Structure formats: C-alpha cells, structure tokens
Amino acid sequence: MTALILGGATLTSLGDGAATFTALLAGDAGPVPLAHGDPGRLRVTRGHHVPDGDPNTPFRASGWLTRCVREALDASAVDPARTRVACVVGSGLRELAAVELLDPRAVPVQRLHFAHAVRRAAPEIGEVVTVSNACSAGGHALALAQDMVELGDADAVVVAATDAMTESMLAMIGRVADEPTDRVRPFDAGRTGVLLGEGAAAFVIVAEGSHRPDQRGAALARVLATGLSCDAHHETAPSAEGIGRAMRDAYHRAGRRPRETGLVLAHGTGTALNDPTECAALRDVLVADGGDPLITGVKGAVGHTSGVAALTSLDVALRCLRTGRVPPITGLRTPLPEGKDLRLLIGEPAPTPGGLVQLDAFGFGGVNAVTLLERP
C-alpha cells in the first residue's frame, strides 16, 4: 500500500519552504558567521542558522517543531480532534543543545524528546515517538509513519523532524577538516567539508484511499516506499554497498525499477567520503539498470540539517513536482571525478523530469534511508 502526503511545513536558515525553494532556484544562498559556541576553539567559523534571535537560547528545536506541526496540520485539513493522529519525530541531536546551555539537571529526560513540543501544537495528537537516528532520522521516521498508516495504527501520521546546532557536533566536524570550511560544495572536486544547518519540518500522511472525499485531489505526492539499511561499516565512514542496499530495498518494496527514476535529491554533504561513495551507489543501482536521473541537492544552501535532512529534501522534491523546476546544486562548480558521468545539476534550474523521485539520507554508523515518491 502507498501513502499520500496531504500537507507540510518546513523551516530552514533561508526561511519557510517557499523562501527556501526560491533561494535554491537563485543559487545564491550561503552560510553566515558562526554564532553558536567559540569558532576558534571549535575550528568552525560558518554555519546556516535559523534567524530567529539568539542562537544560544535553549529548546529552539522544540519551538520550530511546534510551529511546523501546527502549520502542517492546518495545510492538510486533518483535525486531530476528529481523527486518530500519531506523530513520529526524527532527530539527530534531539535537545542536546539545551543540555549544553543549561545545567543538565535542569533538563528533564522527557524534554530531550519532543512529545511536549508536538502536543503544544496539537494537544489531541495521540502517540508521539522520537526517532534519534543520526542524519537519516527523518527518512526513518517517514518509513515508520508509512507503516503506521498502512497497518491502521493511525488514520494519519505527522512525520516530522527537528535539529538545532550543538557545540559537540560542531567540534566533531571541526576536527575532521584540514582547515575551517568556508561553504558546502556538494560533489565538487574542490569540496572542503560540511557545515551545519538547522531547522524543522513536518508532513501529514495518510494511507492512499483512506482520506475523506473532500480531500481527494489535495495530495502533494504519493510515497511509494522507503528502503532502509544498517550496514555498520564504520562509525562515520559510508559504505557504497550499504547505501546501495537501501536503494535496492526501496525499489523492491515499491515494485518499481531504478531506471524509472527521473530525479534524485542526493544526500550530498560535500565531504571527502560521502560524495564519491554516493556517486558509486547511484551508478551501481540506477545507472546499472539503464537510468540517467537528474541529480540535485540542498546542503550547499542550507547546510547539513542533521536529522531534518531527509524531510528538507522532501519539501524541495514536492516543490519540484509542483512547479516543474529543479534547483541546481548550490556550491557545485567542477564535478568530482567520480561524478563526471552523472547528471549533476550545475548553475541553472532545469525542468523537472518525469518518473520517480528518489530521496537519499545517510547517517553515521551506516543507517541509510532512501525514499521513492511520485506525482499523486
């Protein structure tokens, strides 16, 4: 069974979903000076902050999540007071930023998760589950949400994600680059590493055929399947075999062929290891089946939003389907050697190709999630 997306809301360093997509099409978005922690000690000087005031305010991730959940429910016309609605929240870092800013004893364990933030948006929502699963958490949340509506555990599920920067994560990326990175250049031969972004997203999904007659035609996209793998190849290094396994799982679950895919929203972190590994997996699975998809990505404009990354890409994919335009990969000038035979989108927007849309999201430890969408 497939699921339909009825409504959604997104927040990035560039604003809401519409503002983010406009900036991506223009290709002129970039990072700003880091305003969280000590840039000198962290060896990270730039980032993609949500511009909502002091970035050292605790529980910002929860506040963004509340806003996005409320807006997604309004956009979907799903009323939790009349419908069984559950919520699955993906997060790479949860509310660790609050623990770093406050006395840890002042942060109840429950506030590391997001039931409080979700119910502040909609008190009638039933079960709320937080999935803390590194940088593919949003993709895993989407897979779990689809399972829940397909099995009848809920009439609708809000699949959401949120993450704010933490000093511990900034310190980690500062120690794996030779020099502080000035910007993210996904798939570029001169890439120098990743910068963090932050934000939130929420989407309301239902099982196809289950939504009310007055909602027919309102669906934004059909979710065919999410393929998952946990390859445990390395603590941080990706595996082309493990990523390829998640891609093949998605096509197997959907009953479709890789050659049917016209557009890929890549994970594309601009790091030394991710980008050639992702190119290899795309070649092994999609190109080997006769595919030649257009490939774009968002992290050059909004940074790596950790557990929100999959749902940030989902919002951009929905807008590509609706507007017929695909934004280029911000920051990409000269493709890396491993990507020269792939259709990486450089410089200008392109028309949205037909066929399926593939969303890639990969996390430390080899937790990989690949989602397939199509027009409803």
N, C-alpha and C positions, 0 to 999 in steps of 0.2 A: 504494500500500500504506500502511496505517496502522501506528502503533506503540502499544504498551501500556506504561504506567508500572506497574512491579511493586513499587516501594518507594522511600522517600525519607527525607531528614532535613534539617532547617532550623535555623539559629541566627540570632537577631536580638537587638537590645537588650532584648527582653522575655523572652528565654529560647528554649526549643526551639519546635517548630512548634505543639504543643498549647498551651503557655503563651501564645504569641503570638496564637493564634486566640481564646483565652479573653479576653485583654485587648482585642482588637479588638471582640469582641461587647459588652464592657462599655463601650467607647468612652472609657475614662478614662486612656489611656496618653499620655505626653507626653515632651518632651525633658528633659535634665538639664544642669547647668552644664558647659560645655566643659572637658574635662580633657586636651586634646591641643594643644600649642602655646601661644602667648600670645594670649588672647582679645582684649586691647586692640589689639594690632598687626594681628591677623587681621580684626578687626571682626566676629567671630562669637563669640557668648557661650554658645550652647547647642548640644547635639548629642544623638545617640542612640548611646551607646557600648555595646558588649558588655561586661557587668560581669564580667570575668574577671581583675581585678587591674590592674596598672599599664598604662594605655593607651600608654605610651611604651616598651613592650617590643617589640623588633623581631621580625618574622616571625610576628606574631599571625595574619595572614590564612592563612598556611600551616597553622598549628595548628588553626584552625577547619575548614579544608578536610579535613584528615586525619580529624578527628572525624566530619564529616558523611559522607564517603565510606565510612568503616567502618560507620557506622550504616545507611546506605542499602543497602549490600551485605547486611548482616545481615537487614534488613527484607524484602529481595527474595528471599532464599534463593538468590541467584545466587552460585556459587563460582568465582572467577577461576582456581582451580587445575584446574577441570574444564571450563571454558567459555572460549571466546575473548572476552575483555572488553577494550574500549578505554575511554578516558576523554577527554572534551572539557571543558575548564575555561574558563569565561568570566570576564573580569575587566576592570574599567575602569582600575584603577590598579596592578595586579599587586603586587609587593612594593616599590613606591616608598617606602612609609613606612620600610622598613628602610634604604634608601639615605639618607633624610633623617636618620635617627637615628644611623647608623654612618658611619665613614669609607667613602666609596663604593668605595674599593679593597678593602675587606674583604667586599664583597658580590659573589660571582661572578655573572656574567651568568645562569648557569643558575638561580640562586636567585630571579631576578626572576619566573621562571615556576614551574610547580607540579608537575612530574614527581616531584620529590623528596617533596613532601608527599603525593601520591597513592600512591606506592609505599611510603611509611611506613605507610599504611593497608592496602595490599594489594600485596605485592611481585610477585604473579603477574600483575597487570594488564599488558597489552601496551602498545600505543601510547598516549601521553598528549600531547594537543595543548592549548596555551593560546591562547585567542582573546581578544586585547586589543582590544575594540571599543566603547569608551565605555560609556554606560549601557544599551545594548541588548545587551551582550555575552552575557548569559545566554540571551536569545532566539535569538541567532545560534548559540550552542553547541547549543541544543536542535534547531535546524534541521539543523545538521551531523550531530548524533547520529542523528536520524531517517534521514537519507540513508545513514549508515553501516550501520545495521541493515537497511534496505530493500535495499541493494546487496550485502549479505552480507560486507561488510568486517569485521564483528564479529558474534558471536552476541548480545552485549549491550553496551550502552554506558552508562557512568556519565556523565551530563551534570551538570556541577557549576559552581559559581561562588563567588568569594570576594573581599572587598574590605575593607580597613581604611582609616580616615581618614588623609589626608596633609595636611601644612601647605600644600602648594602648591594643593591643591583647596580647602581652607578659605579660603585667601587669595583665590582666584578668586571664590567665592560672596560673600565679604565685600565685594567691590568692585563688585558689580552690584546691591546693595540700597541704598536711601537710608539706612536705619537697620538695625542688627542685628535679625534676625528672632527673634521670641520662640517661634514654633512654626509648623509647616507647616499651612496651611489649604487643602487642595486644592479647587479650584472655588469658593472663597469670594470674594464681592465685596470683602472686606477683606483678601485674602491679601497677604503681605508678602515672600514669597520662600521659598527652600528651606533646609533644614538637612540635614546629612549624617547618615546612619546607617552601620552596618557589620554584617558577618555573613557567613554562608556557607550554601550549600545543595547538596544532591546528590540525584539521582534515577536509578534504573536503568530503562532502557527496552529493549524487545526488539521485533522485528517481530511484528505480530499473526499468530498461527498458528504461531509458531516456539517458544514456550515449552513446557516439559515438561507432560505431562498433570496431574501433581500440583500444578502452579501455576495451572491453569485456575480461574477464579473469583477469583483473588487480585489481579487487576489493579485499580489505583486509578482509572484513566481511560484513554481512548483519545485519542492525539494524532493529529488529522486532518492538520494541515499547519501550517507556519509561513511566512507571507508576508514577504518582505524587500524593502526598497528602500534605495538610497543616493542621495538627491536632491541632495546638495552645494549646497543652497540658501544656506547661510550657515555660518560657523564654529560658531556657537552657537544661532542662531535656528531654530525649527522651521518646517516648511512643511506646510500642510494638504494640499496636492496630493501631496507626497511621502509623508506619513503615510497618506493615502487610497490611494495606490498599493500600499503594503504590505498594507493591509486587503484590497483587491481581489485581490491576489496570493494571500492566504491562502484566500479563498473560491473562487477559480479552481482552486487546487491541490487543495482538498478536494472540489470538485464540489458545493458547497452554496451556499445563498443567504444574504445578510446578514440577511434577515427571520427566519431560523431561530434567531438568537441570542437567548437569554433573559437572559444576564448578561455584563457587561463588567467585568473588572478593569483599571481605567484606569491610565495612566502617572501622571497627576495629581500634578504636582510642587509646586503652589502658587505657581508663578512667574507673572509678568505675561504671558509669551508662551505657555508651554506650554498652560495650561488652556483659553483661548479657541480656540487652534489645534486642540487635541484635540477640543473640542466641535464645531468646524466639520467636522472629518473624520468624526466619528461621525454627524453629521447628513447629510453628503454621501453616505456609504456605507450606513449601517444604516437611518437614518430614511427616506432617499430610496427605499429598497427596501421600505418598509412595516414596518420593525422598530420596536420600542419597548422596548429592553432596560433592565433594572435596571443601574445603574452604581455601583460602589463602588471603593475604592482604599485603599492601606495606608500611604502615606508620612506621613500625619498622626500615625501611631502609632509607626512605626519609622524615620522619616526616609528620605532617598534613599540607598539602599544601593548606588548606582553600578551596577557590572556584575552585581550579585546581584539587582537589582530584578525582573527577569522571573521568576526562579525563586522569589523570595519570594512574588510574586503567584501563581505556580503552586501553591505549597503551600497558600495560602489558598483557591484555587479548588477544590483536591481536598477540602479540609475542608468547603467549602460544599456540594459534591456529596454528601459522605458524611453530614453532619449535617442537611442540609435548612435551614440557616440562613446568611444573608448578613450580615456585619457592616456597620454604617454607616461612612460616611467620617469618620474622626476629624478634628475641627477644622473641619468644614464647618457653618456656621450659616445664612448667607444666600447662596444661589447667585449666581454672577456672571451678568450679563445674558445672556451668550452660552449659558448652560446652563439657562435657566429653562424651556425646553420639553423638556428631557431628564429622565429619571427618576433623578436623583442621589439616593442613599440617605442620608437625614439622620436623626440622632437615635437610632433604634432598629433592631435587627436586623429582617430581613424573611425570609419563606420563600424558599428557593432556587427560582427559576423553572425551568421545563422548557426544553429546547432546548440549543443550543450555548453554550459559554463562550468568550469572546474575551479574550486577554491582550495588553495593549499595552505596548511598551517602545521608547523612542526615545532616540537618543544624539546628542551633538554631531557636527556635520558632516553631519547628515541620515541617519544609519544607523538604520533603523527595522525593528522585528521585531514581527509580530503573529501569535499562535498561536491555533489553534482546538482545543478539547477537547470531549469529550462523555463521558457515562457509558459504561463498557465493556459 
